[in-house]
């Protein structure tokens, strides 16, 4: 999303993926999205790799240099993958080998982990499906829905035997992109955010507005509403004025926004 500044590209990110909770079909769009926020210097994925339902991940791990971490399911009804991810995250935190974390899961069990990492001064990005509980979303600095990323990639032919292939019940269906409507609550959020940073003439720098929107609502993203950028989304609402200005010390252009004299 434009107008929302990410961290510098040299930001070291630890990417921890819950394989039990995320489909391998999302890998390309997910890794491309993560690259926008920093350099994934640590990439680990957790699961019980003896189970056939994770076979789709196996031929992708080398392509994306992701290290698999084996975690056996010793007890029925328990999820040891979560515990392994949390332990590793804390080890990485104390080793000071990462400036931020990207937790890839739709599981609310990582809410406390995200909170703890932020308490330690680390930036936390969450990636998961739109079904992700709000508690986990709110615990992250920013949360990106898998549904708005690039279309899932199809499996390439593999060499697994019929006995090794997952059953039809184990194969996860592709997720269709869901476009949200721009409702009154979204318009109110944008308008109040503009008022928070506007100058005496009512103008606000759109980049600052975008950053504050994400701070207020970590899952806010123009792509959720069918727009690749924030600017066209703002234009489509029709309640705001836009002004493009020349940069004071560069040739770049800056976009400013003001609420029209119409109550939203």
C-alpha positions as CSV (number, residue, x, y, z in Angstrom):
1,X,0.0,0.0,0.0
2,X,1.4,3.4,-0.9
3,X,1.6,6.3,1.5
4,X,2.4,3.9,4.3
5,X,6.1,3.7,4.9
6,X,7.6,0.3,5.8
7,X,10.8,-0.3,7.6
8,X,14.1,0.1,5.7
9,X,15.0,-2.8,3.5
10,X,17.9,-3.7,5.7
11,X,15.6,-4.4,8.6
12,X,16.3,-8.0,9.7
13,X,13.1,-10.0,10.0
14,X,12.6,-13.4,11.6
15,X,9.9,-15.2,9.7
16,X,8.2,-18.0,11.6
17,X,5.5,-20.0,9.8
18,X,2.9,-22.2,11.4
19,X,2.6,-25.0,8.7
20,X,-0.3,-26.6,10.5
21,X,-2.3,-23.4,10.0
22,X,-1.2,-21.9,6.7
23,X,-1.5,-23.5,3.2
24,X,1.7,-23.8,1.1
25,X,-0.3,-22.4,-1.8
26,X,0.2,-18.9,-0.4
27,X,4.0,-19.0,-0.3
28,X,4.8,-16.8,-3.3
29,X,2.6,-13.9,-2.4
30,X,3.5,-14.2,1.3
31,X,7.2,-14.0,0.8
32,X,6.9,-11.2,-1.7
33,X,4.9,-9.2,0.8
34,X,7.4,-9.8,3.6
35,X,10.2,-8.5,1.3
36,X,8.4,-5.1,1.3
37,X,9.1,-4.7,5.1
38,X,12.6,-6.0,5.5
39,X,15.2,-8.7,4.8
40,X,14.1,-12.1,6.0
41,X,17.3,-13.2,7.5
42,X,15.7,-16.0,9.5
43,X,13.0,-18.2,7.9
44,X,11.6,-21.2,9.8
45,X,8.5,-23.3,9.4
46,X,7.1,-25.6,12.1
47,X,5.1,-28.7,11.8
48,X,5.1,-32.5,12.0
49,X,6.7,-33.3,8.7
50,X,5.9,-37.0,9.0
51,X,2.3,-36.2,8.3
52,X,1.0,-36.3,4.7
53,X,-1.0,-33.0,5.0
54,X,2.3,-31.0,5.0
55,X,3.7,-32.7,1.9
56,X,2.8,-29.7,-0.3
57,X,5.3,-27.6,1.6
58,X,8.3,-29.9,1.1
59,X,9.1,-29.1,-2.5
60,X,9.0,-25.3,-1.7
61,X,11.3,-25.1,1.2
62,X,14.5,-25.2,-0.8
63,X,13.1,-22.7,-3.3
64,X,12.5,-20.1,-0.6
65,X,15.4,-21.1,1.7
66,X,13.0,-21.9,4.6
67,X,14.3,-24.2,7.4
68,X,11.8,-26.9,8.5
69,X,11.5,-27.5,12.2
70,X,10.2,-31.0,13.1
71,X,7.7,-31.1,16.0
72,X,6.0,-34.4,16.7
73,X,2.4,-34.4,17.9
74,X,2.9,-36.3,21.1
75,X,-0.6,-35.7,22.5
76,X,-4.0,-35.7,20.7
77,X,-5.7,-32.3,21.0
78,X,-2.6,-30.4,21.8
79,X,-0.6,-28.3,19.3
80,X,3.1,-28.6,20.0
81,X,3.9,-26.5,16.9
82,X,2.8,-23.4,18.7
83,X,5.1,-24.1,21.6
84,X,8.1,-24.7,19.4
85,X,7.4,-21.4,17.5
86,X,7.1,-19.5,20.8
87,X,10.3,-20.9,22.2
88,X,12.3,-20.2,19.1
89,X,10.9,-16.6,18.9
90,X,12.1,-15.9,22.4
91,X,15.5,-17.4,21.7
92,X,15.8,-15.1,18.6
93,X,14.6,-12.2,20.6
94,X,17.3,-12.6,23.3
95,X,20.0,-13.3,20.7
96,X,19.4,-9.9,19.1
97,X,19.6,-11.4,15.6
98,X,16.4,-9.8,14.4
99,X,14.9,-6.3,14.4
100,X,11.4,-7.5,13.8
101,X,9.3,-10.6,13.5
102,X,6.8,-11.9,11.0
103,X,4.4,-14.4,12.5
104,X,2.5,-16.4,9.9
105,X,-0.6,-18.0,11.4
106,X,-4.3,-17.4,11.9
107,X,-4.1,-18.8,15.4
108,X,-4.9,-16.6,18.4
109,X,-2.5,-18.6,20.5
110,X,0.3,-16.3,19.3
111,X,-1.4,-13.2,20.7
112,X,0.7,-13.1,23.8
113,X,3.9,-13.8,21.9
114,X,3.2,-10.8,19.6
115,X,2.5,-8.6,22.6
116,X,5.7,-9.7,24.3
117,X,7.9,-9.1,21.2
118,X,6.5,-5.6,20.9
119,X,7.1,-4.9,24.6
120,X,10.7,-5.7,23.8
121,X,10.8,-3.0,21.2
122,X,10.5,-5.3,18.1
123,X,8.2,-4.6,15.3
124,X,5.7,-7.4,14.6
125,X,4.0,-8.2,11.4
126,X,1.2,-10.8,11.3
127,X,0.1,-12.7,8.2
128,X,-3.0,-14.9,8.2
129,X,-6.5,-15.5,6.9
130,X,-9.4,-13.1,7.4
131,X,-10.8,-15.6,10.0
132,X,-7.9,-14.6,12.3
133,X,-9.2,-13.5,15.8
134,X,-9.0,-9.8,16.4
135,X,-7.0,-10.4,19.5
136,X,-4.0,-11.6,17.5
137,X,-4.5,-8.9,14.8
138,X,-4.5,-6.1,17.5
139,X,-1.3,-7.5,19.1
140,X,0.7,-6.9,15.8
141,X,2.0,-3.6,14.5
142,X,0.5,-4.6,11.2
143,X,-1.5,-7.5,10.0
144,X,-1.9,-8.6,6.4
145,X,-4.6,-10.9,5.2
146,X,-3.5,-13.8,2.9
147,X,-6.6,-13.3,0.8
148,X,-5.4,-9.9,-0.6
149,X,-2.0,-11.2,-1.7
150,X,-1.2,-12.7,-5.1
151,X,-3.3,-15.6,-6.3
152,X,-2.3,-18.9,-4.7
153,X,0.2,-20.9,-6.8
154,X,-0.8,-24.3,-8.1
155,X,1.1,-27.4,-7.1
156,X,3.7,-28.6,-9.5
157,X,3.7,-32.3,-10.3
158,X,5.5,-34.2,-7.6
159,X,7.1,-37.5,-7.3
160,X,5.2,-38.8,-4.2
161,X,3.7,-42.2,-4.3
162,X,-0.1,-42.6,-3.8
163,X,0.5,-43.7,-0.2
164,X,2.4,-40.4,0.5
165,X,-0.1,-38.1,-1.0
166,X,-2.7,-36.4,1.2
167,X,-6.3,-37.5,1.0
168,X,-9.0,-35.2,-0.5
169,X,-10.1,-34.4,3.0
170,X,-6.6,-33.2,3.8
171,X,-6.1,-31.0,0.7
172,X,-7.0,-27.4,1.5
173,X,-9.2,-25.5,-1.0
174,X,-7.8,-22.4,-2.6
175,X,-8.9,-19.2,-0.9
176,X,-10.9,-16.8,-3.1
177,X,-10.0,-13.1,-2.8
178,X,-12.6,-11.4,-0.6
179,X,-13.2,-7.7,-1.3
180,X,-14.7,-5.7,1.6
181,X,-17.1,-2.8,1.1
182,X,-16.1,0.7,2.2
183,X,-18.6,1.2,4.9
184,X,-19.4,4.0,7.3
185,X,-17.0,2.7,9.9
186,X,-14.1,2.8,7.4
187,X,-15.0,6.4,6.3
188,X,-15.3,7.5,10.0
189,X,-11.8,5.9,10.7
190,X,-10.3,7.8,7.7
191,X,-11.9,11.1,8.6
192,X,-11.0,11.0,12.3
193,X,-7.4,10.1,11.4
194,X,-7.2,13.1,9.0
195,X,-8.4,15.4,11.8
196,X,-5.8,13.9,14.1
197,X,-2.9,15.2,11.9
198,X,-4.4,18.1,9.9
199,X,-2.9,21.6,9.9
200,X,-4.8,24.8,10.6
201,X,-6.2,24.7,7.0
202,X,-7.4,21.2,7.3
203,X,-4.7,19.6,5.1
204,X,-3.0,16.4,6.2
205,X,0.0,14.6,4.6
206,X,-1.4,11.4,3.2
207,X,1.7,9.4,4.2
208,X,1.2,10.4,7.8
209,X,-2.5,9.6,7.6
210,X,-1.7,6.1,6.2
211,X,0.8,5.3,8.9
212,X,-1.7,6.4,11.6
213,X,-4.5,4.3,10.1
214,X,-2.3,1.2,10.5
215,X,-1.4,2.1,14.1
216,X,-5.1,2.5,14.9
217,X,-6.2,-0.6,13.0
218,X,-3.3,-3.0,12.2
219,X,-5.3,-4.9,9.5
220,X,-6.2,-1.7,7.6
221,X,-5.0,-2.1,4.0
222,X,-6.5,-0.6,0.8
223,X,-6.1,-4.0,-0.9
224,X,-8.8,-5.3,1.5
225,X,-11.2,-3.0,-0.5
226,X,-10.0,-3.8,-4.0
227,X,-7.4,-1.0,-4.4
228,X,-3.7,-1.6,-4.8
229,X,-2.9,1.9,-3.4
230,X,-4.4,4.1,-0.7
231,X,-4.8,7.1,-3.0
232,X,-7.3,5.6,-5.5
233,X,-9.3,4.3,-2.5
234,X,-9.5,7.8,-1.1
235,X,-10.5,9.2,-4.5
236,X,-13.3,6.6,-4.9
237,X,-15.0,7.7,-1.6
238,X,-15.6,11.2,-3.0
239,X,-15.5,12.9,0.4
240,X,-12.0,14.2,0.4
241,X,-9.9,16.7,-1.5
242,X,-6.4,15.7,-2.7
243,X,-3.5,18.1,-3.4
244,X,-0.3,17.0,-5.0
245,X,2.7,19.2,-4.0
246,X,6.3,19.4,-5.0
247,X,8.8,18.2,-2.4
248,X,10.7,21.0,-0.7
249,X,14.2,19.4,-1.2
250,X,13.6,16.8,-3.9
251,X,11.7,16.2,-7.1
252,X,9.3,13.8,-5.4
253,X,5.7,14.7,-5.0
254,X,3.7,14.6,-1.8
255,X,0.0,14.0,-1.6
256,X,-2.1,16.0,1.0
257,X,-5.7,15.3,1.9
258,X,-8.5,17.4,3.3
259,X,-12.1,16.6,4.3
260,X,-14.6,18.3,2.0
261,X,-17.3,20.5,3.5
262,X,-19.6,17.6,3.5
263,X,-20.3,15.5,6.6
264,X,-19.5,11.9,5.8
